[in-house]
Amino acid sequence: MSSQRVTIHTLRAAKARGDKITMLTAYDATFARLLDEAGADILLVGDSLGMVVQGHDTTLPVTLDEMIYHCRAVARGARRAQIVGDMPFMTYQESVEAGMRNAGRLVKEGGCHAVKLEGGAQHAELVSRLVASGIPVMGHIGLTPQSFHQMGGFRVQGKDAAGAARLIADARALEAAGAYALVLEGMPSEVAAEVTSAVGIPTIGIGAGAGCDGQVLVIYDLLGMDDRFKPKFVRRYADVGATIKDACGRFIADVRAGAFPSPAESFSTIAGPPAAVPLYSSAAAGK
Ligand code: KIV
């Protein structure tokens, strides 16, 4: 794996070679560093942060300023992965001008290398204007969480012939407008495979089966941070929620029992002169 920054060209070449693309969501610098070191090709600062970080029921309340804040943190943490920032609800639906201005802020202030927006052919003009201005765009079709109320909930899309045909037409329209990749979310695997072969740009699936050019998961789902949430399409690779509860429970018990901190974890005037390094520094952390 090359240590060079992943670009839209790297991803296009991966599709041409048949190499699978990996994308994970990240919302802060520490996760960005870990996922980057693990080898993720793309870090998506998803508006899913509205649910998993902020505790909302949908992604709708997330603001552009909040996205910019998280994008900046993720951009500081990653060296190799491409950073994609989600355009939040109603920052691009109102007009092409609003979409241009707000996407520009995600790149200029957030440090993103590309933006992602939900929807199909209706956004073709915005996509082509952004691309002409030098901002790569990742499309997102199928189950589009910002249309939660219009869809009547988080519902699988493209289940009948007309719905599937619409998805293929949307994918083609986004590609023709200049999108460099597409997220395919919540659709039958046969439809996602059809979309994938209908376009020349990479498709990245979530709840869309194995026929896509790559896969994405929300990092909190992959790590098992919430035992109340286990949709069919999620594979939990760890039970980090239980690990966190166990570690914190042991800390709480130690503090209550007077077992933390020990003398070895404390500073003392008896032990000798003050340490030469400050309490918190990168030198003290061995960096
Ligand atoms: O917001 C997000 O995390 C996303 C992914 C689920 C694709 O859009």
Residues whose N, C-alpha, C, O or C-beta is under 5 A from the ligand:
A	BS01	KIV	T25 G46 D47 S48 V183
